[in-house]
Amino acid sequence: MINKFIIYFLILFFSFLNSSIVNSSEISLSNFEVCNFATSRSSSYGNVWVAVDGANGKYVKEAFLRGLFCKTYEKASDKNICLMYSNSIGNLSEFDKLKWHREINRRKINCGFKDINNYESDFWKNNLKVEKKEEEENLLSDNEKPEIKIKFKTTKDKVGIVRGLVNDNSGIKTLIIENEAVFFNKNGEFEYSTFVPFSGLELKIIVIDKSGLSNSKIIKFSRKKTNLKNSIFFKKLNPLSRKVKKNKDALALIIGVSSYENTNAKALYADNDALLFKDYASDKLGVPDNKIKVLVNDGADEKDILLAVKEWLRRSAKPDKSDIYVFFAGHGLASQDGKNMYLLPHDGSPRLLKKTAILRDELFSDIEESNPKSVTVFLDTCYSGEARDHEMLISGRPIIIKAKKQSIPNAFTLFSAASNEQISRPLEEAKHGMFSYFLMKGMEGDADVNADNKITAQELHNYVRENVTQQSSGSQTPELHGDKKRVLVQFN
């Protein structure tokens, strides 16, 4: 009898307690209690929402406002969800649509409906606070870093290409590559391309999700190495910036000597200037790659340079048709009386100029014998006897020699880095010769001041002179001699 009384009492007590909870304000309930009243466990798909317009409809609304999903439809597949939505869409109230939209958005599917995420209806606008609250709660609880997956990476000629995928549970906010925001589609797929120098490139990829969590990955690109020992990378110089017209009859001889056999005075960055100018010869002057010859450091001995001029140029040039380009970066020196100017090869001796150096006039004369259509010479050198780092080429010869003005042959255009008594200086921040850097930068299009898609010798010289004079504080003034109207760069 007592046991029956106790059981009856407990039934009454829990019935009263449950009734009190149900009749109490839904705002004061815990998340567990709200979910308990807002869902039914009668479905094979797991919990399902009770009728919104029923007795417990207010708990469904409260669950929505709190951003709760209450483990609803956890056993249903995406296909099940889409099927149930499709079968009921014609009879759904606006709030029931919201219920399905929440579930579909949570799963990041669209069930074949283009407007499934349409937020334009008045009802949805009035309930945006639901979506915002859900998103805020998800972001606050997010501790998963976004992922970066590289699907494809290659280097084609001078262009590095990477394709990949970024994804995150809370959504991707920003993708950054080399301090530049990069586009990615709704699936997180992206593609990026960039110039890759001889020395290779390390590319940093950063992804940030909507919670502010970030992740990064570094990928490396490399180019096929040639037999040249030195390479250079300076990312602000880019010979691929604009396409130019090709000149099938053009030739280029490029020489760069930084370290010398018979003097400790270095021509800083001269070898790197030559290596990078090879790309500008092909991609800005339009010279075919198989008609470019590059000599650097110990590959630029006197015999190497003379053979390149007397044999390679003469055999490759077409009389009255070829446009020849010559680039030299390294030491130059004038004779004691200043009458003769010499270019110093790798094995040349400043004390034996007549025997071991290349007389500039003879070099021009040898090139002229090829009977070319035109010759353009870029000389990043000086003849004062002082190196780029102010070290004297010949110790005990502290007096700077002033070379005398000399004429150049017809059809020649000559760009000189400095006047005859000045020093050709480096641009330390760029790791280039100052003249070479602005010469190449101007060829990218910066010198095309009238925007007519072509750069004349005068336009290029004006650009180089203005910038070199400014950066050297007036101590280095480039010069131009010859055909000033000659078009050097022709953009498509």
Phi, psi and omega per residue, in radians:
M1 nan -0.737 3.139
I2 -1.141 -0.729 -3.128
N3 -1.099 -0.705 3.124
K4 -1.124 -0.637 3.122
F5 -1.130 -0.740 -3.131
I6 -1.122 -0.765 -3.131
I7 -1.102 -0.746 3.135
Y8 -1.100 -0.689 3.135
F9 -1.115 -0.760 -3.126
L10 -1.125 -0.696 3.120
I11 -1.049 -0.787 3.131
L12 -1.111 -0.689 -3.090
F13 -1.123 -0.852 -3.107
F14 -1.219 -0.535 3.070
S15 -1.128 -0.730 3.106
F16 -1.136 -0.736 -3.119
L17 -1.106 -0.781 -3.134
N18 -1.120 -0.702 3.119
S19 -1.120 -0.645 3.135
S20 -1.138 -0.718 -3.121
I21 -1.158 -0.770 -3.105
V22 -1.087 -0.715 -3.090
N23 -1.436 -0.150 3.138
S24 -1.372 2.908 3.142
S25 -1.133 2.307 3.141
E26 -1.134 -0.390 -3.122
I27 -1.138 -0.581 -3.065
S28 -1.458 -0.125 -3.085
L29 -1.395 2.732 3.054
S30 -1.327 2.913 3.103
N31 -1.032 -0.694 3.137
F32 -1.081 -0.768 -3.115
E33 -1.182 -0.690 3.105
V34 -1.071 -0.798 3.130
C35 -1.114 -0.614 -3.122
N36 -1.079 -0.710 -3.122
F37 -1.489 -0.387 -3.040
A38 -1.543 -0.180 -3.055
T39 -2.255 2.811 3.052
S40 -2.156 2.525 -3.112
R41 -1.835 0.447 -3.065
S42 -1.469 -0.172 -3.061
S43 -1.602 2.591 3.061
S44 -1.237 -0.203 3.135
Y45 -1.547 0.071 -3.079
G46 1.764 -2.769 3.117
N47 -1.057 2.509 3.016
V48 -2.325 2.697 -3.135
W49 -1.247 2.493 3.030
V50 -1.332 2.985 -3.108
A51 -1.061 2.314 -3.098
V52 -1.174 -0.554 -3.118
D53 -1.665 0.224 3.130
G54 -1.583 -2.943 -3.081
A55 -1.098 -0.606 -3.108
N56 -1.753 0.302 -3.107
G57 -1.040 -0.557 -3.118
K58 -1.138 -0.479 3.126
Y59 -1.304 -0.559 3.051
V60 -1.092 -0.819 3.141
K61 -1.089 -0.695 3.122
E62 -1.133 -0.700 3.106
A63 -1.079 -0.716 3.112
F64 -1.082 -0.797 -3.118
L65 -1.094 -0.546 3.122
R66 -1.482 -0.090 -3.119
G67 1.324 0.447 -3.113
L68 -1.576 2.551 3.039
F69 -1.953 -0.236 2.979
C70 0.939 0.581 3.096
K71 1.008 0.512 3.134
T72 -1.290 2.485 3.067
Y73 0.963 0.487 -3.068
E74 -1.218 -0.323 3.111
K75 -1.702 -0.012 -3.114
A76 -1.588 2.419 3.075
S77 -1.388 2.928 3.067
D78 -1.019 -0.670 -3.139
K79 -1.106 -0.745 3.105
N80 -1.039 -0.770 -3.110
I81 -1.081 -0.830 -3.130
C82 -1.086 -0.675 -3.134
L83 -1.145 -0.801 3.134
M84 -1.110 -0.697 3.135
Y85 -1.148 -0.782 -3.116
S86 -1.103 -0.681 -3.091
N87 -1.268 -0.380 -3.048
S88 -1.968 -0.039 -2.975
I89 -1.055 -0.563 -3.097
G90 -1.253 -0.334 -3.066
N91 -1.994 0.226 -3.053
L92 -1.487 2.444 2.966
S93 -1.329 2.943 -3.135
E94 -1.072 -0.646 -3.118
F95 -1.272 -0.613 3.081
D96 -1.152 -0.614 3.042
K97 -1.057 -0.722 3.113
L98 -1.049 -0.696 3.124
K99 -1.029 -0.821 -3.116
W100 -1.258 -0.645 3.124
H101 -1.063 -0.687 3.108
R102 -1.054 -0.800 -3.103
E103 -1.156 -0.749 -3.120
I104 -1.182 -0.710 3.103
N105 -1.141 -0.674 3.118
R106 -1.060 -0.628 -3.118
R107 -1.507 -0.146 3.134
K108 1.047 0.813 3.056
I109 -2.171 2.951 3.091
N110 -2.264 -0.087 3.061
C111 1.007 0.415 3.102
G112 1.414 0.113 3.128
F113 -1.800 2.143 -3.076
K114 -1.155 -0.546 -3.050
D115 -1.780 0.421 -3.089
I116 -1.115 -0.497 3.133
N117 -1.864 0.495 -3.103
N118 -1.321 2.076 -3.108
Y119 -1.816 0.354 -3.005
E120 -1.529 -0.330 -3.081
S121 -1.183 2.627 3.138
D122 -1.060 -0.660 -3.112
F123 -1.104 -0.766 -3.107
W124 -1.153 -0.703 3.129
K125 -1.047 -0.669 -3.139
N126 -1.215 -0.328 -3.114
N127 -1.969 0.308 3.137
L128 -1.062 -0.499 3.131
K129 -1.055 -0.487 3.077
V130 -1.112 -0.894 -3.128
E131 -1.065 -0.763 -3.119
K132 -1.118 -0.709 -3.126
K133 -1.168 -0.703 3.090
E134 -1.058 -0.785 -3.112
E135 -1.130 -0.739 3.134
E136 -1.066 -0.769 -3.132
E137 -1.152 -0.674 3.101
N138 -1.123 -0.717 -3.115
L139 -1.193 -0.683 -3.131
L140 -1.136 -0.580 -3.103
S141 -1.605 -0.048 -3.078
D142 -1.278 2.234 3.042
N143 -2.324 0.254 3.123
E144 -1.713 2.150 3.116
K145 -1.250 2.585 3.101
P146 -1.180 2.768 -3.093
E147 -1.905 2.570 3.024
I148 -2.147 2.108 3.101
K149 -2.065 2.177 3.103
I150 -1.617 2.066 -3.106
K151 -1.661 -0.499 -3.047
F152 -2.718 2.385 3.105
K153 -2.609 2.295 3.132
T154 -2.753 2.862 3.004
T155 -2.134 2.073 3.097
K156 -1.921 1.973 -3.064
D157 0.998 -1.784 -3.099
K158 -2.037 0.165 -3.066
V159 -1.962 2.192 3.046
G160 -1.635 2.311 -3.100
I161 -2.190 2.293 3.085
V162 -2.307 2.375 3.028
R163 -2.167 2.459 -3.094
G164 -2.747 -2.980 -3.077
L165 -2.455 2.331 3.031
V166 -2.070 2.409 3.104
N167 -2.637 2.774 -3.114
D168 -2.827 2.661 -3.116
N169 -1.185 -0.476 -3.139
S170 -1.768 -0.081 -3.136
G171 1.792 2.589 -3.119
I172 -1.575 2.334 3.102
K173 -1.681 -0.879 -3.037
T174 -2.517 2.474 3.000
L175 -2.100 2.162 -3.062
I176 -2.154 2.259 3.036
I177 -2.251 2.140 -3.125
E178 0.907 0.867 3.094
N179 1.077 0.395 -3.129
E180 -2.224 2.248 3.102
A181 -1.195 2.276 -3.049
V182 -2.027 2.427 -3.133
F183 -1.248 2.449 2.967
F184 -2.383 2.546 -3.066
N185 -1.452 -3.083 -3.040
K186 -1.122 -0.342 3.091
N187 -1.598 0.021 3.131
G188 1.485 0.167 -3.105
E189 -1.463 2.460 3.136
F190 -2.491 2.798 3.054
E191 -2.466 2.462 -3.100
Y192 -2.526 2.441 3.092
S193 -2.312 2.652 -3.097
T194 -2.767 2.818 3.092
F195 -1.280 2.342 3.115
V196 -2.009 2.055 -3.134
P197 -1.373 3.084 -3.140
F198 -1.012 -0.624 -3.057
S199 -1.353 -0.102 -3.113
G200 1.606 3.103 -3.053
L201 -2.609 2.358 2.974
E202 -1.835 2.119 -3.064
L203 -1.919 2.194 3.141
K204 -1.754 2.190 3.133
I205 -1.933 2.205 -3.140
I206 -2.138 2.316 3.080
V207 -2.175 2.404 -3.125
I208 -2.183 2.262 3.130
D209 -1.594 3.112 -3.064
K210 -1.216 -0.262 3.086
S211 -1.516 -0.105 -3.107
G212 1.610 -0.020 3.096
L213 -1.345 2.526 -3.080
S214 -2.287 2.818 3.075
N215 -2.566 2.742 -3.129
S216 -2.505 2.766 3.112
K217 -2.573 2.438 3.087
I218 -1.931 2.225 3.080
I219 -2.077 2.631 -3.064
K220 -2.009 2.414 3.026
F221 -2.012 2.589 3.052
S222 -2.452 2.666 3.058
R223 -1.893 2.710 3.098
K224 -1.081 2.239 -3.096
K225 -1.361 2.505 3.009
T226 -1.713 -3.021 3.114
N227 -1.410 0.102 3.085
L228 -1.377 2.435 -3.013
K229 -1.417 -0.477 -2.993
N230 -1.985 2.622 3.092
S231 -2.471 2.942 -3.066
I232 -2.511 2.587 3.015
F233 -2.452 2.131 3.024
F234 -2.498 1.808 -2.853
K235 -1.186 -0.278 3.109
K236 -1.372 -0.230 3.014
L237 -1.696 2.264 -3.088
N238 -2.510 1.765 -3.130
P239 -1.228 -0.165 -3.094
L240 -1.635 0.143 -2.997
S241 -1.102 -0.651 3.138
R242 -2.465 2.515 -3.129
K243 -1.398 2.567 3.135
V244 -2.215 2.912 3.064
K245 -1.339 2.420 3.131
K246 -1.425 2.593 3.117
N247 -2.135 1.663 -3.032
K248 -1.140 -0.314 -3.128
D249 -1.726 0.186 -3.112
A250 -1.577 2.632 3.088
L251 -2.317 2.645 3.096
A252 -2.454 2.236 3.007
L253 -1.944 2.084 -3.033
I254 -2.107 2.200 -3.059
I255 -2.254 2.311 3.078
G256 -2.494 2.128 -3.126
V257 -2.213 2.035 3.104
S258 -1.758 -0.837 -3.124
S259 -1.805 2.359 -3.077
Y260 -2.003 2.634 -3.120
E261 -1.296 -0.571 -2.979
N262 -2.068 0.278 3.018
T263 -2.678 2.485 3.131
N264 -1.436 -0.190 -3.128
A265 -1.293 2.059 -3.117
K266 -1.571 2.600 2.946
A267 -1.670 1.590 -2.972
L268 -0.966 2.270 3.050
Y269 1.162 0.131 -3.090
A270 -1.094 -0.699 3.131
D271 -1.151 -0.712 3.108
N272 -1.151 -0.650 3.081
D273 -1.016 -0.777 -3.117
A274 -1.141 -0.753 -3.126
L275 -1.077 -0.739 -3.129
L276 -1.298 -0.566 -3.135
F277 -1.127 -0.422 3.067
K278 -0.981 -0.727 3.119
D279 -1.193 -0.614 3.121
Y280 -1.262 -0.537 3.071
A281 -1.096 -0.731 -3.106
S282 -1.414 -0.720 -2.989
D283 -1.709 -0.098 3.080
K284 -2.201 -0.639 3.093
L285 -1.598 -0.183 3.068
G286 1.378 0.327 -3.117
V287 -1.358 2.276 3.081
P288 -1.024 2.506 -3.092
D289 -1.037 -0.599 -3.107
N290 -1.403 0.069 3.094
K291 -2.091 0.482 3.099
I292 -2.088 2.217 3.110
K293 -2.058 2.257 -3.094
V294 -2.079 2.250 3.083
L295 -2.166 2.163 3.125
V296 -2.317 2.571 3.058
N297 0.786 -2.116 -3.053
D298 -1.253 -0.064 2.993
G299 -1.601 0.104 -3.128
A300 -2.126 0.807 3.012
D301 -1.194 2.965 -3.129
E302 -0.976 -0.831 -3.105
K303 -1.134 -0.629 3.123
D304 -1.091 -0.754 -3.121
I305 -1.211 -0.791 -3.122
L306 -1.141 -0.693 3.104
L307 -1.144 -0.648 3.118
A308 -1.097 -0.636 -3.138
V309 -1.375 -0.874 -3.010
K310 -1.333 -0.488 -3.121
E311 -1.908 -1.060 -3.042
W312 -1.084 -0.855 -3.124
L313 -1.116 -0.795 -3.087
R314 -1.130 -0.693 -3.115
R315 -1.295 -0.496 -3.086
S316 -1.566 -0.435 -3.056
A317 -1.349 2.555 3.043
K318 -1.858 2.113 -3.109
P319 -0.926 2.286 3.094
D320 1.146 0.110 -3.136
K321 -2.128 -0.581 -2.994
S322 -1.396 2.386 2.946
D323 -1.755 2.057 -3.073
I324 -1.826 2.333 3.068
Y325 -2.064 2.316 3.105
V326 -2.186 2.207 3.089
F327 -2.099 2.217 3.094
F328 -2.275 2.199 3.031
A329 -2.190 2.103 -3.104
G330 2.853 -2.848 -3.117
H331 -1.432 2.492 2.939
G332 -2.182 2.816 -3.106
L333 -2.714 2.489 3.086
A334 -1.761 2.712 3.058
S335 -1.169 2.900 -3.078
Q336 -1.002 -0.627 3.137
D337 -1.512 -0.057 3.081
G338 1.370 0.091 -3.075
K339 -1.414 -0.511 -3.067
N340 -2.050 2.471 3.107
M341 -2.002 2.357 -3.083
Y342 -2.149 2.560 2.955
L343 -1.801 2.280 -3.022
L344 -1.630 1.993 3.051
P345 -1.291 3.061 -3.095
H346 -1.005 -0.706 -3.092
D347 -1.670 0.173 -3.136
G348 -1.299 2.663 3.120
S349 -1.985 2.185 3.113
P350 -1.025 -0.405 -3.127
R351 -1.519 -0.200 -3.110
L352 -2.257 1.003 -3.038
L353 -1.038 -0.842 -3.074
K354 -1.078 -0.536 -3.060
K355 -1.592 -0.557 -2.961
T356 -2.145 -0.132 -3.130
A357 -1.853 2.960 -3.098
I358 -1.836 2.046 3.131
L359 -1.205 2.216 -3.050
R360 -1.050 -0.730 -3.137
D361 -1.093 -0.685 3.131
E362 -1.212 -0.641 3.079
L363 -1.053 -0.823 3.123
F364 -1.099 -0.683 -3.140
S365 -1.128 -0.723 3.113
D366 -1.109 -0.705 3.120
I367 -1.167 -0.688 -3.121
E368 -1.093 -0.509 -3.133
E369 -1.143 -0.303 3.075
S370 -1.290 -0.146 3.133
N371 0.950 0.887 -3.118
P372 -1.338 2.934 3.061
K373 -1.231 -0.725 3.120
S374 -2.710 2.754 3.079
V375 -2.349 2.212 3.065
T376 -2.091 2.171 -3.051
V377 -2.060 2.277 3.065
F378 -2.001 2.019 -3.102
L379 -2.028 1.851 3.035
D380 -1.647 1.286 -3.100
T381 -2.683 3.040 3.031
C382 -2.483 3.041 -3.060
Y383 -2.177 0.310 -3.037
S384 -1.401 -0.303 -3.068
G385 1.622 0.063 3.138
E386 -1.995 2.379 -3.097
A387 -1.409 3.040 -3.134
R388 -1.061 -0.535 3.137
D389 -1.666 0.313 3.083
H390 1.293 0.087 3.063
E391 -1.369 2.445 -3.126
M392 -1.357 2.408 3.116
L393 -1.159 -0.592 3.116
I394 -2.143 2.006 3.102
S395 -1.132 2.491 -3.109
G396 1.508 0.067 3.090
R397 -2.159 1.148 -3.017
P398 -1.324 -0.272 -3.096
I399 -1.389 2.199 -3.137
I400 -1.301 2.224 -3.130
I401 -1.468 2.377 3.069
K402 -1.751 1.905 3.137
A403 -1.266 2.537 -3.123
K404 -1.506 2.635 -3.137
K405 -1.055 2.461 3.111
Q406 -2.325 2.593 3.134
S407 -1.399 2.867 3.090
I408 -2.165 2.733 -3.111
P409 -1.137 2.837 3.046
N410 -1.096 2.667 -3.131
A411 1.219 0.109 3.083
F412 -1.710 2.471 2.964
T413 -2.185 2.163 -3.007
L414 -2.080 2.097 2.993
F415 -1.763 2.136 3.111
S416 -2.000 2.474 -3.069
A417 -1.218 -0.470 -3.073
A418 -2.710 2.853 3.031
S419 -1.215 2.934 -2.907
N420 -1.111 -0.409 -3.123
E421 -1.790 0.015 -3.071
Q422 -1.675 2.986 3.131
I423 -1.772 2.430 3.007
S424 -1.513 2.002 -2.939
R425 -1.762 2.778 3.022
P426 -1.534 2.753 2.979
L427 -1.865 1.638 -2.944
E428 -1.017 -0.710 -3.081
E429 -1.110 -0.498 -3.115
A430 -1.727 -0.157 -3.089
K431 1.007 0.794 3.104
H432 -2.463 2.856 2.855
G433 -1.133 2.477 -3.070
M434 -1.065 -0.773 3.125
F435 -1.119 -0.795 -3.100
S436 -1.106 -0.716 -3.115
Y437 -1.066 -0.897 -3.089
F438 -1.276 -0.447 3.028
L439 -1.070 -0.864 -3.128
M440 -1.222 -0.665 3.118
K441 -1.104 -0.694 3.112
G442 -1.115 -0.641 3.138
M443 -1.160 -0.418 3.120
E444 -1.147 -0.294 -3.121
G445 2.289 -0.207 -3.129
D446 -1.102 -0.447 -3.118
A447 -1.479 -0.148 -3.117
D448 -1.435 1.293 -2.993
V449 -1.218 -0.510 -3.135
N450 -1.637 0.075 3.038
A451 0.937 0.740 3.102
D452 -1.766 0.249 3.084
N453 1.160 0.419 3.011
K454 -2.600 2.653 -3.121
I455 -2.153 2.080 3.097
T456 -1.530 2.933 3.096
A457 -1.038 -0.695 -3.133
Q458 -1.151 -0.753 3.127
E459 -1.096 -0.756 -3.141
L460 -1.137 -0.748 3.128
H461 -1.100 -0.751 -3.138
N462 -1.030 -0.749 -3.138
Y463 -1.135 -0.826 -3.116
V464 -1.124 -0.813 -3.103
R465 -1.082 -0.764 -3.125
E466 -1.056 -0.811 -3.078
N467 -1.318 -0.704 3.126
V468 -1.157 -0.744 3.123
T469 -1.055 -0.722 3.139
Q470 -1.186 -0.829 -3.066
Q471 -1.234 -0.404 3.114
S472 -1.675 0.135 -3.097
S473 0.985 0.629 3.068
G474 1.451 0.060 -3.085
S475 -1.539 -0.129 3.123
Q476 -2.399 2.127 -3.105
T477 -2.183 1.838 3.110
P478 -1.081 2.697 -3.120
E479 -2.244 2.720 3.116
L480 -2.309 2.324 3.080
H481 -2.335 2.527 3.080
G482 1.896 -2.622 -3.041
D483 -1.317 1.743 -3.077
K484 -1.349 -0.303 -3.122
K485 -1.593 -0.078 -3.092
R486 -1.071 2.274 3.108
V487 -1.445 2.091 -3.104
L488 -1.700 -0.683 -3.091
V489 -2.153 2.211 3.111
Q490 -2.157 1.856 -3.130
F491 -1.361 2.645 3.073
N492 -1.227 nan nan
